[in-house]
Each structure stands twice: as structure tokens, then as C-alpha cells.
Amino acid sequence: MKRLFLIRHADSSKDDAAPTDRERPLSERGKRDAPKIGERLARRELKPDLILSSPAVRALTTAKIIAGKLDYKRKHIVVDERLYAAQADDLLEIIHALDARLQCVMIVGHNPELSELAQRLCGEIGHLPTGAVAEFGFAAKSWSDIGTCPTATVAFDYPKKS
């Protein structure tokens, strides 16, 4: 069973003086929400084999906060330039190239591509709000089968969900 988590970065500051979009930090709400999501994942005793993150400050900060809650070493987070301003097809290409030995992978990135990919993998999930986690389980031996094999399990969580 392959488990894929698509995690949209927590809420980011819109009126911050960050010089570029990539450098936008988390907002105060994002700084509260990211640990909540990490704690919810930790209560499930998740042990990701790999956490991939966009290089954008808001995504990488979210990834680091979640990693800390999961006892995943922050230095093992893989920052992938392709996760910033990607398309859903690009994300699928990254997933297809994952090592078959990995069983549980988390990708921390952005919309609209994460929502588009979630929709493609499972029509039950539409828009991913900030801080959302879409979890997919696949009865697949290889990551290259993702997108063509049926989704075995689906879960969806986000900070405002009770």
C-alpha cells in the first residue's frame, strides 16, 4: 500500500513586506494552524518515509513544523524546486519517479496544482484550503501506478474542520 499526502502550506501573510512571492512567510493564523495539522497527523502515529517541500518559505516552514510533530528530522526534508509553480501533471511526474521502496510520502506545496491533483486522484476532494491534508492510499507496488490505479482509501482534513 502506497500512502500519499498532499499538504497545502498553512495560511501565509498577504500584507507582509516580503520582496517576492517565494519569500512570503506564514501569517499568524498559519503559525497556529500548521502545528495543529502536525499534531493531528502525529496522533495517527504516521511515520513518513519522505517529506518533499516546495522551496517557498511558507511551504518549507509548514513542512518543518509538521516534520517536528512527526519526529521526522527536518534535515531530511527534500526541497524540490519543481514543487513551486508546478502543474498537476508536473506533480504526478514527481510522484511517478519516487523510489518504490518508499511507502508513505508527504508533499507540501501550493494551489491550484495540489487541488487539481487531489481532484484527479479522487473526485471526492475539490478545493484544498490552506493547511489542508489530502491523504490517499493506493494498492500499488510502484509510484508510477499512481493516477492509473484506483484509490483504495481517502481522508481529508484541514485546520477549520472540527
C-alpha positions as CSV (number, residue, x, y, z in Angstrom):
1,M,0.0,0.0,0.0
2,K,1.4,3.4,-1.0
3,R,0.2,6.4,1.1
4,L,0.4,9.9,-0.4
5,F,-0.3,13.0,1.5
6,L,-0.8,16.3,-0.4
7,I,-0.4,19.1,2.1
8,R,-1.2,22.7,1.2
9,H,1.0,25.2,3.1
10,A,-0.6,26.9,6.0
11,D,-2.0,30.4,5.6
12,S,0.6,32.9,4.5
13,S,0.9,36.6,5.1
14,K,-0.6,38.7,2.3
15,D,0.5,42.2,3.5
16,D,4.0,41.3,4.6
17,A,6.9,43.2,3.1
18,A,8.4,40.1,1.6
19,P,10.2,41.1,-1.6
20,T,8.9,38.1,-3.6
21,D,6.1,35.6,-3.6
22,R,8.6,32.8,-2.7
23,E,9.6,34.7,0.4
24,R,6.1,35.2,1.9
25,P,6.1,33.8,5.4
26,L,3.2,32.2,7.3
27,S,0.6,34.5,8.8
28,E,-0.2,34.4,12.5
29,R,-3.1,32.1,11.6
30,G,-0.7,29.9,9.6
31,K,1.7,29.7,12.6
32,R,-1.2,28.4,14.7
33,D,-2.7,26.1,12.1
34,A,0.5,24.3,11.0
35,P,1.2,22.8,14.4
36,K,-2.5,21.7,14.7
37,I,-2.3,19.8,11.5
38,G,1.1,18.3,12.5
39,E,-0.4,17.2,15.9
40,R,-3.4,15.6,14.2
41,L,-1.1,13.6,11.9
42,A,1.1,12.7,14.9
43,R,-1.9,11.3,16.8
44,R,-2.3,8.8,14.0
45,E,1.3,7.7,14.6
46,L,2.3,8.5,11.0
47,K,5.9,7.8,10.0
48,P,6.6,9.3,6.6
49,D,9.5,7.8,4.6
50,L,9.9,11.1,2.7
51,I,8.7,14.7,3.0
52,L,9.0,16.8,-0.1
53,S,8.6,20.5,0.0
54,S,8.4,23.5,-2.3
55,P,11.2,25.9,-1.7
56,A,8.8,28.8,-0.9
57,V,9.2,30.0,2.7
58,R,5.5,29.4,3.6
59,A,5.6,25.8,2.3
60,L,9.0,24.9,3.8
61,T,8.0,26.4,7.1
62,T,4.8,24.3,7.1
63,A,6.8,21.2,6.2
64,K,9.3,21.8,9.1
65,I,6.6,22.3,11.6
66,I,4.8,19.1,10.5
67,A,8.1,17.2,10.5
68,G,8.8,18.3,14.0
69,K,5.4,16.9,15.2
70,L,6.1,13.6,13.4
71,D,9.6,13.2,14.8
72,Y,10.9,13.4,11.2
73,K,14.3,15.0,11.0
74,R,14.0,18.4,9.4
75,K,17.3,18.0,7.7
76,H,15.8,15.1,5.8
77,I,13.0,17.2,4.2
78,V,13.8,17.3,0.4
79,V,13.3,20.7,-1.1
80,D,12.3,20.3,-4.7
81,E,12.3,23.4,-6.9
82,R,9.7,21.7,-9.2
83,L,7.1,22.0,-6.5
84,Y,6.9,25.8,-6.8
85,A,4.7,27.0,-9.6
86,A,4.1,23.4,-10.8
87,Q,1.2,22.0,-12.7
88,A,-0.8,18.9,-11.6
89,D,1.0,16.9,-14.4
90,D,4.4,18.0,-13.0
91,L,3.4,16.8,-9.5
92,L,2.3,13.5,-10.9
93,E,5.6,13.1,-12.8
94,I,7.5,13.7,-9.5
95,I,5.3,11.1,-7.8
96,H,5.9,8.6,-10.6
97,A,9.7,8.9,-10.1
98,L,9.6,8.1,-6.4
99,D,11.6,5.1,-5.2
100,A,9.3,2.0,-5.0
101,R,10.7,1.3,-1.5
102,L,9.0,4.4,-0.1
103,Q,5.6,3.6,1.3
104,C,4.5,6.9,2.8
105,V,5.3,10.2,1.1
106,M,4.2,13.8,2.0
107,I,4.3,16.6,-0.5
108,V,4.0,20.2,0.8
109,G,3.1,22.7,-1.8
110,H,0.6,25.1,-3.3
111,N,-2.7,25.6,-5.0
112,P,-4.1,25.4,-7.6
113,E,-1.9,22.4,-8.5
114,L,-2.5,20.4,-5.3
115,S,-6.2,20.8,-5.5
116,E,-6.1,19.8,-9.2
117,L,-4.1,16.7,-8.4
118,A,-6.3,15.8,-5.5
119,Q,-9.4,16.1,-7.7
120,R,-7.7,14.0,-10.4
121,L,-6.9,11.3,-7.9
122,C,-10.3,11.3,-6.2
123,G,-13.3,13.2,-7.4
124,E,-14.5,13.5,-3.7
125,I,-11.9,16.2,-3.0
126,G,-12.2,19.6,-4.6
127,H,-10.5,22.6,-3.2
128,L,-7.8,22.3,-0.6
129,P,-7.9,25.3,1.8
130,T,-4.6,26.5,3.4
131,G,-3.3,23.9,5.8
132,A,-5.3,21.1,4.2
133,V,-4.2,17.5,4.1
134,A,-5.5,15.1,1.5
135,E,-4.4,11.5,2.1
136,F,-4.6,8.8,-0.5
137,G,-4.0,5.1,-0.2
138,F,-3.2,3.0,-3.2
139,A,-3.0,-0.7,-3.6
140,A,0.1,-0.3,-5.8
141,K,3.6,-1.6,-5.8
142,S,5.1,1.3,-7.7
143,W,4.5,5.0,-7.5
144,S,4.4,5.0,-11.3
145,D,0.9,3.4,-11.0
146,I,-0.5,6.3,-9.1
147,G,-3.1,8.1,-11.2
148,T,-4.0,4.9,-13.1
149,C,-4.8,2.6,-10.3
150,P,-7.9,3.2,-8.2
151,T,-7.7,5.0,-4.9
152,A,-8.2,2.5,-2.1
153,T,-8.5,5.0,0.8
154,V,-9.1,8.7,1.0
155,A,-9.0,11.1,4.0
156,F,-9.3,14.9,4.1
157,D,-8.5,17.3,6.9
158,Y,-8.0,21.0,7.3
159,P,-7.5,23.4,10.2
160,K,-11.1,24.6,10.5
161,K,-12.5,21.1,10.4
162,S,-13.8,20.1,13.8
